[in-house]
Structure formats: structure tokens, C-alpha cells
């Protein structure tokens, strides 16, 4: 599935109406964006977080 990202002036009535019309066709759907906090919490839940005993252990791992 391809994604389209649109940038428009939200105060422009014509742009808002055009988007509303496109979405009303039912062919496209609007995907809500996740905030950086939501993305971070999701990564933590999925176990994509690394923990280190000390800062030295972190830098040792990064230098390899």
C-alpha cells in the first residue's frame, strides 16, 4: 500500500473541502499521526529499548 503525505494551509477553505471530498469517496483513509511520545512508548512496549549498567558500558557498546 502506498502512502501520500499532503501539506496544505489548514485555513484554506478550498483545500479543506477538497480533502473532505476525497475522504468521502471511501477510497482513501486518514491515518492519524503518532506523537514522538507515543512512538517511544510503543518501542518500549515492543522491547526495542536498550539498557546499560553504566555510561562506560554504553560507550563501549557504541564503539564496537
Secondary structure, DSSP 8 states (H G I E B T S, - for coil): ---------TT-HHHHHHHHHHHHTSS--------HHHHHHHHHHTT-----SSHHHHHHHHH-
